Amino acid sequence: MKAYRDEEFLSSPSARSIRILAEYLEPQMRFRKYEVKDTIVFYGSARILSRKEALNKVRKLKKLRRPSSLKMIDAQTELEMSRYYEDTVKLSRLLTEWSMKQEPGNRFVICSGGGSGIMEAANKGAKLAGGKSIGLNISLPYEQAPNKYITPELNFEFHYFFMRKFWFAYLAKALVIMPGGYGTLDELFELLTLVQTGKIKKKMPIVIYDREFWDKILNLEELARKKLISKEDLKLYFIAESVNEAFDYLKCELSKHYLQKPLSLFNSRIL
């Protein structure tokens, strides 16, 4: 048997470098085939429900004779958080509709982690706009299965986190950071570090969505006050308070740096 047909060998530790290379070359081939060169990456929690799903959970609990108070609190929290799902759908749709008017059409393709929650919402918004979108899935024991809104030809499944992260960063021309947990924080800080250290040299606007949420989670200004980062590092990202504000900022930055059709300067508010 030829070695490249030996599945036992290909699944062994000895062939790990081959599997890593495959997760580089196979996506590269598909991106070239479907002419994907630039992406707008959405990061956020897989656990955030759509408003419809969250409302259904609340209604089902209210129908019970003695609903658990803790379950009701959780359901109400999920309903409150569902606005980020709906905002992601709106922002992704606006960006896709705008992108499809550029040359070549659908210049900036929406890219997500391919799973549920915010990832699903990003792919859904692109589909509602009639555009294509990418899902970079990762094999996990829970939480991760491809959502139904990904363009089938651009649905990927990764084993190695670092190869998945490479493809997030390599094609990205902008990032949108919605509320999320450990994974979202990991992705945000890795990309911020790459931009801060100059390892990513291209212009990459980073939008962190909703100051009210993130101010309770992060205090990056304190890092600057403690001289652990410079004040200039606080300008590496933009805090957006609404869908329209995020859209206007991204449209301006992407036009200025990649379309050679600068819009009027956007009066951004930097944290």
LUMKETOR-363047 format. One record per residue: residue number from 1; residue in three letters; x, y, z of N, C-alpha, C in turn. Coordinates in Angstrom, 2 decimals. Atoms other than C-alpha are relative to their C-alpha. Example, Ala and Ser with C-alpha at 12.3 -4.5 7.8 and 13.67 -1.06 7.14 Angstrom:
<pts>
     i    aa       n_u       n_v       n_w      ca_u      ca_v      ca_w       c_u       c_v       c_w
     1   ALA      0.89     -1.19      0.00     12.30     -4.50      7.80      0.90      1.20      0.00
     2   SER     -0.82     -1.19     -0.06     13.67     -1.06      7.14     -0.77      1.09      0.73
</pts>
This chain:
<pts>
     i    aa       n_u       n_v       n_w      ca_u      ca_v      ca_w       c_u       c_v       c_w
     1   MET      0.85     -1.20      0.00      0.00      0.00      0.00      0.88      1.25      0.00
     2   LYS     -0.72     -1.28      0.00      1.21      3.48     -0.85     -0.27      0.73      1.32
     3   ALA      0.11     -0.65     -1.30      1.84      5.55      2.26     -1.14      1.02      0.04
     4   TYR      1.04     -1.03     -0.02     -0.56      8.33      1.22     -1.41     -0.59     -0.06
     5   ARG      1.30      0.66     -0.06     -3.39      5.76      1.09     -0.18     -0.80      1.30
     6   ASP      0.02      0.76     -1.24     -2.61      4.24      4.48     -0.65      0.85      1.09
     7   GLU      0.74     -0.83     -0.95     -5.28      5.68      6.79      0.53     -0.13      1.42
     8   GLU     -0.57      0.19     -1.33     -3.72      4.18      9.89      1.24      0.86      0.19
     9   PHE     -1.19     -0.85     -0.06     -0.45      5.93      9.12     -0.38      1.48      0.02
    10   LEU      0.39     -1.41      0.09     -2.15      9.22      8.19     -0.64      0.51      1.29
    11   SER      0.61     -0.39     -1.27     -3.96      9.20     11.54      0.96     -0.12      1.17
    12   SER     -0.98      0.24     -1.06     -0.80      8.44     13.51      0.76      1.27      0.36
    13   PRO     -0.84     -1.15     -0.37      1.46     10.88     15.41      1.10      0.27     -1.02
    14   SER     -1.08     -0.17      0.97      4.13     10.28     12.75     -0.42      0.86     -1.19
    15   ALA      0.49     -0.75      1.18      1.92     11.92     10.10     -0.63      1.33      0.39
    16   ARG      0.61     -1.26     -0.45      0.93     14.96     12.16      0.36      1.17     -0.91
    17   SER     -0.40     -1.11      0.87      2.93     17.31      9.94     -0.76     -0.02     -1.32
    18   ILE      0.78      0.11      1.23      1.05     15.99      6.90     -1.41      0.52      0.23
    19   ARG      1.36     -0.47     -0.31     -2.32     16.65      8.57     -0.03      1.52      0.16
    20   ILE     -0.08     -1.46     -0.15     -1.24     20.17      9.51      0.10      0.66     -1.37
    21   LEU     -0.17     -0.56      1.35     -0.13     20.83      5.94     -1.30     -0.08     -0.79
    22   ALA      1.28      0.15      0.69     -3.45     19.52      4.64     -0.98      1.09      0.40
    23   GLU      0.91     -1.05     -0.46     -5.30     22.07      6.79      0.45      1.38     -0.45
    24   TYR     -0.44     -1.23      0.66     -3.25     24.76      5.09     -0.33     -0.04     -1.49
    25   LEU      0.10      0.07      1.46     -3.35     23.55      1.47     -1.43     -0.17     -0.50
    26   GLU      1.36      0.23      0.49     -6.96     22.36      1.17     -0.84      1.28      0.07
    27   PRO      0.72     -1.28      0.00     -8.53     25.66      2.37      0.56      0.97     -1.03
    28   GLN     -0.61     -0.88      1.00     -6.04     27.57      0.20     -0.54     -0.29     -1.39
    29   MET      0.52      0.39      1.30     -7.20     25.62     -2.84     -1.44      0.48     -0.20
    30   ARG      1.40     -0.41      0.14    -10.88     26.32     -2.14     -0.16      1.51     -0.04
    31   PHE      0.09     -1.46      0.03    -10.36     30.01     -1.39      0.39      0.54     -1.37
    32   ARG     -0.40     -0.43      1.34     -8.56     30.39     -4.71     -1.08     -0.34     -1.02
    33   LYS      1.04      0.44      0.94    -11.25     28.43     -6.56     -1.19      0.94      0.02
    34   TYR      1.20     -0.84     -0.13    -14.05     30.63     -5.21      0.36      1.48      0.14
    35   GLU     -0.48     -1.39      0.09    -11.98     33.84     -5.45     -0.27      0.79      1.27
    36   VAL      0.11     -0.68     -1.29    -12.08     34.69     -1.76      1.37      0.53      0.38
    37   LYS     -1.28     -0.62     -0.32     -9.30     37.16     -0.99     -0.06      0.86      1.26
    38   ASP      0.16     -0.93     -1.12    -10.71     39.47      1.69     -1.21     -0.41      0.82
    39   THR      1.11      0.37     -0.87    -12.88     38.70      4.69     -0.21      1.04      1.10
    40   ILE      0.33     -0.71     -1.23    -14.64     40.45      7.55     -0.37     -1.08      1.01
    41   VAL      0.15      1.10     -0.95    -14.37     38.15     10.56     -0.85      0.44      1.20
    42   PHE      0.82     -0.21     -1.20    -17.03     38.00     13.28      0.40     -1.02      1.06
    43   TYR     -0.24      0.86     -1.16    -16.08     36.62     16.70     -1.10      0.24      1.02
    44   GLY      1.01     -0.14     -1.05    -18.56     35.96     19.49     -0.45     -1.36      0.51
    45   SER      0.38      1.22     -0.69    -20.22     33.39     21.70     -0.89     -0.91     -0.84
    46   ALA      0.86      1.02      0.61    -21.71     30.16     20.39     -1.29     -0.18      0.81
    47   ARG      1.11      0.28     -0.92    -24.17     30.26     23.31     -1.12      1.03     -0.08
    48   ILE      1.03     -1.04      0.08    -26.12     33.40     22.41     -1.11     -0.44     -0.96
    49   LEU      1.15      0.46      0.78    -29.61     32.57     21.15     -0.59      1.14     -0.83
    50   SER      0.79     -0.99      0.73    -31.73     34.31     18.56     -1.14      0.45      0.91
    51   ARG      1.11     -0.51     -0.82    -34.56     36.42     19.97     -1.17     -0.99      0.00
    52   LYS      1.11      0.97      0.10    -37.09     33.85     18.72      0.23     -1.19      0.93
    53   GLU     -0.31      1.14     -0.87    -35.35     30.97     20.50     -0.09      0.39      1.47
    54   ALA      0.00     -0.45     -1.39    -34.90     32.97     23.70     -1.43      0.24      0.50
    55   LEU      1.39     -0.24     -0.37    -38.55     34.07     23.73     -0.75     -1.31      0.22
    56   ASN      0.66      1.31     -0.14    -39.71     30.47     23.24      0.35     -0.65      1.33
    57   LYS     -0.41      0.58     -1.28    -37.70     29.38     26.29     -0.73      0.67      1.16
    58   VAL      0.70     -0.73     -1.05    -39.26     32.12     28.44     -1.47     -0.40      0.03
    59   ARG      1.42      0.34      0.06    -42.78     31.28     27.24     -0.26     -1.41      0.53
    60   LYS      0.17      1.37     -0.49    -42.35     27.56     27.93      0.11     -0.07      1.52
    61   LEU     -0.15     -0.02     -1.45    -41.17     28.27     31.46     -1.23      0.63      0.68
    62   LYS      1.15     -0.68     -0.59    -44.09     30.63     32.11     -1.25     -0.89      0.00
    63   LYS      1.15      0.91      0.08    -46.53     27.86     31.13      0.03     -1.06      1.11
    64   LEU     -0.12      0.97     -1.07    -45.22     25.64     33.91     -0.71      0.50      1.25
    65   ARG      0.74     -0.38     -1.20    -47.21     25.60     37.15      0.93      0.66      1.02
    66   ARG     -0.97     -0.56     -0.94    -44.15     26.23     39.30      1.39      0.04     -0.66
    67   PRO     -1.31     -0.07      0.69    -41.23     27.32     37.08      1.11      0.32      0.99
    68   SER     -1.16     -0.27     -0.84    -37.81     27.30     38.69      0.42      1.45     -0.15
    69   SER     -0.40     -1.42      0.05    -36.80     30.84     39.62      1.37      0.15     -0.64
    70   LEU     -1.34     -0.08      0.59    -33.18     30.11     38.66     -0.07     -0.19     -1.51
    71   LYS      0.16      0.22      1.44    -34.22     28.76     35.25     -0.63      1.22     -0.67
    72   MET      0.64     -1.19      0.57    -36.41     31.82     34.71      1.01      1.15     -0.10
    73   ILE     -1.05     -1.03      0.05    -33.51     34.14     35.58      0.93     -0.25     -1.17
    74   ASP     -0.89      0.36      1.12    -31.29     32.26     33.12     -0.67      0.30     -1.34
    75   ALA      0.72     -0.22      1.26    -33.96     32.44     30.41     -0.13      1.49     -0.30
    76   GLN      0.10     -1.45      0.19    -34.44     36.17     30.95      1.35      0.59     -0.42
    77   THR     -1.34     -0.44      0.40    -30.67     36.66     30.69      0.26     -0.34     -1.45
    78   GLU     -0.17      0.41      1.39    -30.62     34.71     27.44     -0.82      0.88     -0.95
    79   LEU      0.83     -0.91      0.81    -33.45     36.89     26.13      0.67      1.36     -0.12
    80   GLU     -0.72     -1.29      0.03    -31.51     40.03     27.07      1.20     -0.06     -0.94
    81   MET     -1.20      0.15      0.83    -28.35     38.71     25.37     -0.33     -0.24     -1.46
    82   SER      0.37      0.32      1.40    -30.28     37.73     22.22      0.08      1.21     -0.91
    83   ARG     -0.09     -1.19      0.87    -30.08     41.31     21.01      1.31      0.03     -0.77
    84   TYR     -1.27      0.04      0.71    -26.46     40.67     20.09     -0.06     -0.92     -1.22
    85   TYR      0.24      0.86      1.17    -27.56     37.84     17.80     -0.67      0.82     -1.11
    86   GLU      0.76     -0.77      1.00    -30.04     40.14     16.06      0.85      1.14     -0.57
    87   ASP     -0.88     -1.07      0.49    -27.51     42.99     15.84      1.07     -0.55     -0.95
    88   THR     -0.99      0.63      0.88    -24.97     40.61     14.30     -0.60     -0.29     -1.36
    89   VAL      0.68      0.26      1.28    -27.47     39.55     11.64     -0.11      1.30     -0.80
    90   LYS      0.18     -1.29      0.69    -28.17     43.22     10.80      1.33      0.52     -0.54
    91   LEU     -1.30     -0.53      0.42    -24.51     44.24     10.67      0.58     -0.83     -1.14
    92   SER     -0.50      0.87      1.06    -23.49     41.23      8.58     -0.75      0.23     -1.31
    93   ARG      0.81     -0.25      1.20    -26.35     41.89      6.17      0.38      1.33     -0.65
    94   LEU     -0.38     -1.31      0.54    -25.45     45.57      5.79      1.37     -0.06     -0.68
    95   LEU     -1.35      0.09      0.56    -21.77     44.77      5.19      0.00     -0.80     -1.30
    96   THR      0.06      0.83      1.22    -22.61     42.07      2.63     -0.66      0.75     -1.14
    97   GLU      0.68     -0.79      1.04    -25.05     44.29      0.74      0.93      1.07     -0.55
    98   TRP     -0.96     -1.02      0.44    -22.42     47.04      0.63      1.13     -0.63     -0.80
    99   SER     -1.12      0.67      0.66    -19.65     44.64     -0.33     -0.36     -0.47     -1.40
   100   MET      0.41      0.52      1.31    -21.63     43.18     -3.23     -0.10      1.09     -1.07
   101   LYS      0.02     -1.12      0.95    -21.74     46.63     -4.81      1.39      0.43     -0.42
   102   GLN     -1.37     -0.36      0.32    -17.95     46.84     -4.90      0.51     -0.83     -1.16
   103   GLU     -0.65      0.78      1.06    -15.64     45.60     -7.63      1.22     -0.70      0.56
   104   PRO      1.00      0.92      0.53    -15.26     42.67     -7.77     -1.13     -0.21      1.00
   105   GLY      1.16      0.18     -0.85    -18.68     41.76     -6.37      0.30     -0.87      1.22
   106   ASN     -0.21      0.72     -1.26    -18.82     40.49     -2.77      1.47      0.00      0.38
   107   ARG     -1.43     -0.15     -0.25    -15.30     41.80     -2.22      0.39     -0.47      1.39
   108   PHE     -0.30      0.35     -1.39    -15.37     41.41      1.57     -1.01     -1.05      0.46
   109   VAL      0.88      1.13     -0.32    -16.80     38.01      2.50     -0.06     -0.18      1.51
   110   ILE      0.19      0.23     -1.43    -18.26     37.45      5.96      0.56     -1.37      0.36
   111   CYS     -0.62      1.24     -0.47    -16.33     34.81      7.90     -0.29     -0.16      1.48
   112   SER      0.24      0.29     -1.41    -17.30     33.16     11.18      0.64     -1.33      0.36
   113   GLY     -0.48      1.30     -0.45    -16.32     30.17     13.27     -0.88     -1.14     -0.42
   114   GLY      0.81      1.02      0.62    -19.13     28.31     11.56     -1.01     -0.69      0.90
   115   GLY      0.89      0.68     -0.93    -21.02     27.25     14.69     -1.29      0.75      0.25
   116   SER      1.27     -0.62     -0.37    -24.09     28.49     16.53      0.23      1.40      0.56
   117   GLY     -0.10     -1.30     -0.65    -24.82     31.77     18.30      0.39      1.12     -0.93
   118   ILE     -0.45     -1.14      0.79    -23.00     34.83     17.00      0.54     -0.45     -1.36
   119   MET     -0.52      0.52      1.27    -21.30     32.70     14.34     -1.14     -0.25     -0.98
   120   GLU      1.17      0.24      0.84    -24.65     31.56     12.99     -0.61      1.30     -0.48
   121   ALA      0.60     -1.29      0.35    -25.96     35.12     13.07      0.78      0.70     -1.10
   122   ALA     -0.83     -0.63      1.04    -23.02     36.38     10.98     -0.25     -0.65     -1.36
   123   ASN      0.26      0.70      1.26    -23.55     33.71      8.32     -1.43      0.25     -0.49
   124   LYS      1.40     -0.25      0.37    -27.31     34.30      8.40     -0.17      1.37     -0.65
   125   GLY      0.11     -1.34      0.59    -26.95     38.02      7.73      0.52      0.04     -1.41
   126   ALA     -0.55      0.04      1.37    -24.76     37.34      4.69     -0.95     -0.70     -0.95
   127   LYS      0.92      0.74      0.87    -27.22     34.81      3.33     -1.25      0.82     -0.30
   128   LEU      1.18     -0.84      0.21    -30.18     37.18      3.81      0.28      1.09     -1.03
   129   ALA     -0.38     -1.03      0.98    -28.26     39.73      1.73      0.26     -0.60     -1.39
   130   GLY     -0.25      0.64      1.28    -27.77     37.17     -1.04      1.47     -0.22     -0.29
   131   GLY     -1.43      0.18      0.20    -24.03     36.88     -0.50      0.49     -1.33      0.54
   132   LYS     -0.60      1.21     -0.53    -21.68     34.05      0.30      0.66      0.30      1.34
   133   SER     -0.69     -0.17     -1.28    -20.06     33.48      3.68      0.76     -1.27      0.33
   134   ILE     -0.93      1.07     -0.35    -17.40     31.30      5.26     -0.26     -0.47      1.42
   135   GLY      0.04      0.57     -1.34    -17.54     28.95      8.23      1.26     -0.80      0.25
   136   LEU     -1.23      0.71     -0.36    -14.25     27.86      9.82     -0.26     -0.79      1.29
   137   ASN      0.37      0.83     -1.15    -15.42     25.06     12.09      1.21     -0.65      0.64
   138   ILE     -1.03      0.74     -0.73    -13.35     23.29     14.71     -0.67     -1.20      0.65
   139   SER      0.56      1.20     -0.62    -13.95     19.74     15.93      0.14      0.10      1.52
   140   LEU      0.03     -0.09     -1.46    -14.99     19.97     19.60     -0.99     -1.02      0.54
   141   PRO      0.93      0.98     -0.56    -16.76     17.57     21.95     -1.39      0.57      0.26
   142   TYR      1.30     -0.62     -0.22    -19.60     20.10     22.41     -0.01      1.38     -0.67
   143   GLU      0.22     -1.38      0.47    -21.03     23.40     21.09      0.28      0.24     -1.47
   144   GLN     -0.44     -0.37      1.34    -19.65     23.12     17.58     -0.51     -0.95     -1.06
   145   ALA      0.46      0.71      1.19    -21.53     21.95     14.52     -0.30      1.07     -1.04
   146   PRO      0.21     -1.03      1.02    -21.83     23.78     11.17     -1.43      0.51     -0.01
   147   ASN      1.35     -0.55      0.12    -24.77     26.15     10.97     -0.47     -0.05     -1.45
   148   LYS      0.61      0.22      1.31    -27.14     26.02      8.02      0.14      1.19     -0.96
   149   TYR     -0.06     -1.19      0.83    -26.35     29.50      6.69      1.34      0.16     -0.74
   150   ILE     -1.30     -0.07      0.67    -22.75     28.89      5.58     -0.14     -0.39     -1.46
   151   THR     -0.07      0.42      1.39    -22.11     28.77      1.84      0.66     -1.39     -0.03
   152   PRO     -0.51      1.38     -0.09    -21.63     24.98      1.35      1.44     -0.16     -0.46
   153   GLU     -1.35      0.14      0.54    -18.47     25.35     -0.74      1.06      0.62      0.91
   154   LEU     -0.93     -0.71     -0.89    -16.92     27.51      2.01     -0.18     -0.42      1.45
   155   ASN      0.18      0.59     -1.32    -17.72     25.27      4.96      1.21     -0.89      0.30
   156   PHE     -1.24      0.70     -0.30    -14.48     24.06      6.55     -0.07     -0.65      1.38
   157   GLU     -0.09      0.69     -1.29    -13.73     21.65      9.39      1.47     -0.18      0.34
   158   PHE     -1.41      0.06     -0.41    -10.43     21.99     11.28      0.15     -0.89      1.24
   159   HIS     -0.39      0.73     -1.22     -8.74     19.76     13.83      0.90      0.87      0.87
   160   TYR     -1.01     -0.78     -0.72     -5.94     22.17     14.77     -0.46      1.45      0.17
   161   PHE      0.42     -1.38     -0.28     -6.88     25.44     16.46      0.91      1.00     -0.71
   162   PHE     -0.91     -1.01      0.53     -3.75     27.19     15.22     -0.13      0.14     -1.52
   163   MET      0.22     -0.12      1.45     -4.49     26.38     11.55     -1.30      0.77     -0.27
   164   ARG      1.25     -0.76      0.12     -8.03     27.65     11.98      0.25      1.48      0.25
   165   LYS     -0.31     -1.40     -0.31     -6.67     30.83     13.58      0.79      0.65     -1.13
   166   PHE     -0.76     -0.54      1.13     -4.25     31.24     10.69     -0.95      0.49     -1.09
   167   TRP      0.91     -0.38      1.08     -7.10     31.29      8.18     -0.94      1.14      0.40
   168   PHE      0.72     -1.18     -0.46     -9.08     33.71     10.32      0.81      1.26     -0.29
   169   ALA     -0.83     -1.20      0.06     -6.18     36.17     10.33      0.50      0.30     -1.40
   170   TYR     -0.70     -0.20      1.27     -4.65     35.65      6.88     -0.83      0.79     -1.01
   171   LEU      0.85     -0.67      0.98     -7.62     36.82      4.81     -0.74      1.21      0.57
   172   ALA      0.82     -1.03     -0.65     -9.14     39.22      7.35      0.46      1.40     -0.35
   173   LYS     -0.26     -1.43      0.18     -9.38     42.90      6.48     -0.69      0.82      1.07
   174   ALA      0.67     -0.67     -1.12    -11.57     43.73      9.49     -0.52     -1.06      0.95
   175   LEU      0.52      0.89     -1.03    -12.73     42.16     12.75     -1.16      0.67      0.72
   176   VAL      1.10     -0.45     -0.84    -15.99     42.47     14.66     -0.05     -0.92      1.22
   177   ILE     -0.03      0.77     -1.24    -15.87     41.37     18.30     -1.32      0.23      0.73
   178   MET      1.25     -0.04     -0.73    -19.31     40.63     19.72      0.21     -0.64      1.38
   179   PRO     -0.15      0.63     -1.31    -19.90     39.49     23.33      0.28     -1.50     -0.11
   180   GLY     -0.36      1.41      0.03    -18.33     36.11     24.01      0.79     -0.37      1.23
   181   GLY     -0.70      0.53     -1.17    -16.44     33.95     26.46      1.48     -0.17     -0.22
   182   TYR     -1.44      0.23      0.07    -12.95     32.47     26.69      0.50      0.01     -1.44
   183   GLY     -0.45      0.09      1.39    -12.73     31.70     22.97      0.06      1.36     -0.67
   184   THR      0.04     -1.34      0.59    -13.73     35.22     21.95      1.13      0.87      0.55
   185   LEU     -1.08     -0.77     -0.60    -11.29     36.79     24.41      1.36     -0.45     -0.53
   186   ASP     -1.24      0.54      0.56     -8.52     34.50     23.17      0.24      0.54     -1.40
   187   GLU     -0.13     -0.46      1.39     -9.18     35.47     19.55      0.25      1.50     -0.07
   188   LEU     -0.20     -1.45     -0.03     -9.43     39.19     20.35      1.43      0.35      0.37
   189   PHE     -1.33     -0.39     -0.49     -6.18     39.36     22.31      1.12     -0.52     -0.90
   190   GLU     -1.02      0.47      0.93     -4.24     37.23     19.84      0.13      0.96     -1.18
   191   LEU     -0.06     -0.91      1.15     -5.19     39.53     16.96      0.50      1.38      0.41
   192   LEU     -0.52     -1.28     -0.49     -4.57     42.67     19.04      1.52     -0.07      0.16
   193   THR     -1.45      0.16     -0.19     -1.11     41.32     19.90      0.73     -0.01     -1.33
   194   LEU     -0.63      0.06      1.32     -0.31     40.57     16.26      0.04      1.38     -0.65
   195   VAL      0.02     -1.36      0.56     -1.35     44.08     15.23      0.96      0.89      0.78
   196   GLN     -0.85     -0.83     -0.86      0.42     45.72     18.20      1.49     -0.22     -0.30
   197   THR     -1.42      0.34      0.20      3.71     43.91     17.49      0.44      0.10     -1.45
   198   GLY     -0.35     -0.15      1.41      3.57     44.52     13.75      0.12     -1.29     -0.76
   199   LYS     -0.01      1.27      0.73      3.31     40.86     12.85     -1.08     -0.02     -1.07
   200   ILE      0.98     -0.30      1.04      0.17     41.86     11.00      0.26      1.42     -0.44
   201   LYS     -0.38     -1.33      0.50      1.24     44.79      8.84     -1.13      0.69     -0.76
   202   LYS      1.11     -0.61      0.74     -1.97     45.29      6.85     -0.90      0.77      0.95
   203   LYS      0.98     -0.74     -0.78     -4.59     47.73      8.04     -1.15     -0.92      0.36
   204   MET      1.08      0.88     -0.43     -7.12     45.81     10.10     -0.84      0.69      1.07
   205   PRO      0.88     -0.60     -1.00     -9.90     47.81     11.76     -0.64     -1.07      0.87
   206   ILE      0.57      0.92     -0.97    -11.08     46.06     14.91     -1.14      0.70      0.73
   207   VAL      1.16     -0.57     -0.66    -14.59     46.81     16.15     -0.38     -0.88      1.18
   208   ILE      0.51      0.67     -1.19    -15.52     45.85     19.70     -1.41      0.53      0.24
   209   TYR      1.40     -0.42      0.04    -19.30     45.91     19.93     -0.63      0.11      1.38
   210   ASP      0.79     -0.34     -1.17    -21.19     47.55     22.81      0.86      0.27      1.23
   211   ARG     -0.81     -0.44     -1.14    -19.29     49.53     25.43     -0.59     -0.47      1.34
   212   GLU      0.64      0.37     -1.26    -21.84     48.75     28.17      0.38     -1.42      0.42
   213   PHE     -0.37      1.37     -0.31    -21.10     45.03     27.92      1.47     -0.12      0.32
   214   TRP     -1.43      0.24     -0.13    -17.34     45.18     27.48      0.64      0.76      1.15
   215   ASP     -0.55     -0.73     -1.14    -16.72     47.81     30.16     -0.10     -0.81      1.30
   216   LYS      0.14      0.85     -1.18    -17.91     45.21     32.69      0.95     -1.19     -0.05
   217   ILE     -0.86      1.17      0.19    -15.54     42.59     31.27      1.48      0.40     -0.04
   218   LEU     -1.38     -0.41      0.23    -12.38     44.52     30.31      0.23      1.42      0.49
   219   ASN     -0.41     -1.36     -0.33    -10.54     47.55     31.60      1.39      0.22     -0.58
   220   LEU     -1.29     -0.14      0.66     -7.80     48.11     29.06      0.65      1.34      0.30
   221   GLU     -0.57     -1.30     -0.37     -7.39     51.75     30.08      0.87     -0.13      1.25
   222   GLU     -0.80      0.22     -1.21     -6.09     50.47     33.43      1.37     -0.56     -0.36
   223   LEU     -1.30      0.49      0.47     -3.35     48.58     31.55      0.89      1.16     -0.44
   224   ALA     -0.77     -1.17      0.44     -2.30     51.89     30.01      0.43      0.84      1.19
   225   ARG     -0.35     -0.79     -1.20     -2.42     53.69     33.38      1.14     -0.66      0.77
   226   LYS     -1.06      0.73     -0.69     -0.19     50.97     34.84      1.26     -0.17     -0.85
   227   LYS     -1.16      0.03      0.91      2.23     51.41     31.89      0.31     -1.40     -0.51
   228   LEU     -0.20      1.34      0.52      1.70     47.81     30.78     -0.27     -0.06     -1.51
   229   ILE      0.11     -0.27      1.44      0.58     48.99     27.33      0.10      1.51     -0.17
   230   SER     -0.07     -1.45      0.23      1.00     52.39     25.72     -1.39      0.56     -0.28
   231   LYS      1.28     -0.63      0.31     -1.81     54.89     25.28     -0.36     -0.19     -1.47
   232   GLU      0.24      0.20      1.42     -1.39     54.41     21.53     -0.66     -1.36     -0.26
   233   ASP      0.59      1.33      0.17     -2.38     50.76     21.96     -1.52      0.03      0.15
   234   LEU      1.45     -0.12     -0.15     -5.86     51.92     22.96     -0.67      0.45     -1.29
   235   LYS      0.54     -0.42      1.29     -6.26     53.20     19.40     -0.03     -1.15     -1.01
   236   LEU     -0.02      1.14      0.91     -5.90     49.72     17.92     -1.39     -0.56     -0.25
   237   TYR      1.36      0.51      0.16     -9.64     49.13     18.26     -0.98      1.16      0.17
   238   PHE      1.06     -1.01     -0.04    -12.90     51.04     18.04     -1.21     -0.61      0.70
   239   ILE      1.20      0.46     -0.69    -15.89     50.71     20.36     -1.23      0.52     -0.74
   240   ALA      1.22     -0.40      0.69    -19.18     50.73     18.45     -1.19     -0.19      0.92
   241   GLU      1.16      0.05     -0.88    -22.41     51.49     20.28     -1.26     -0.49     -0.70
   242   SER      1.19      0.41      0.75    -24.83     50.51     17.49      0.41     -0.66     -1.30
   243   VAL     -0.26      0.63      1.30    -25.11     48.56     14.26      0.42      1.04     -1.02
   244   ASN     -0.31     -1.02      0.99    -25.10     51.73     12.19      1.37      0.62      0.22
   245   GLU     -1.32     -0.58     -0.29    -22.04     53.11     13.96      1.10     -0.97     -0.42
   246   ALA     -0.98      1.01      0.41    -20.14     49.85     13.42      0.09     -0.08     -1.52
   247   PHE      0.03      0.08      1.46    -21.21     49.72      9.77      0.68      1.20     -0.64
   248   ASP     -0.61     -1.21      0.56    -20.25     53.33      9.05      1.52      0.00      0.19
   249   TYR     -1.44      0.03     -0.27    -16.84     52.89     10.68      0.71     -0.99     -0.91
   250   LEU     -0.64      1.03      0.83    -16.02     49.66      8.83     -0.03      0.39     -1.47
   251   LYS      0.11     -0.41      1.40    -17.27     51.01      5.51      1.04      1.07     -0.32
   252   CYS     -0.99     -1.07      0.20    -15.08     54.09      5.90      1.42     -0.56     -0.03
   253   GLU     -1.36      0.54     -0.10    -11.96     52.16      6.97      0.34     -0.92     -1.17
   254   LEU     -0.26      0.92      1.11    -12.27     49.46      4.32      0.11      0.74     -1.32
   255   SER     -0.08     -0.81      1.22    -12.89     52.02      1.60      1.33      0.73     -0.08
   256   LYS     -1.23     -0.79     -0.05     -9.92     54.10      2.70      1.23     -0.86     -0.28
   257   HIS     -1.20      0.82      0.07     -7.45     51.22      2.90      0.01     -1.01     -1.15
   258   TYR      0.02      1.10      0.96     -8.65     48.73      0.29     -0.74      0.29     -1.30
   259   LEU      0.78     -0.25      1.22    -11.00     50.29     -2.25      0.49      1.22     -0.77
   260   GLN     -0.52     -1.21      0.63     -9.09     53.49     -3.04     -1.11      0.96     -0.40
   261   LYS      1.10     -0.94      0.19    -12.39     55.34     -2.84     -0.35      0.55      1.38
   262   PRO      0.20     -0.45     -1.38    -12.06     57.17      0.48     -1.33      0.71      0.19
   263   LEU      1.20     -0.72     -0.39    -15.28     58.25      2.15      0.41      1.18      0.86
   264   SER     -0.31     -1.09     -0.90    -15.51     61.39      4.23      0.42     -0.59      1.33
   265   LEU     -0.53      0.54     -1.24    -13.66     60.94      7.50     -1.11     -0.28      1.00
   266   PHE      1.00      0.39     -0.98    -15.71     59.11     10.08      0.41      0.51      1.36
   267   ASN     -0.28     -0.58     -1.33    -15.92     60.83     13.42     -0.04     -1.11      1.04
   268   SER     -0.01      1.17     -0.88    -14.88     57.75     15.38      0.27      0.41      1.44
   269   ARG     -0.26     -0.18     -1.42    -14.88     57.49     19.14      0.83     -1.19      0.45
   270   ILE     -0.91      1.06     -0.41    -11.91     55.52     20.35      0.00     -0.12      1.52
   271   LEU     -0.05      0.21     -1.44    -11.93     53.97     23.81      1.35      0.42      0.55
</pts>
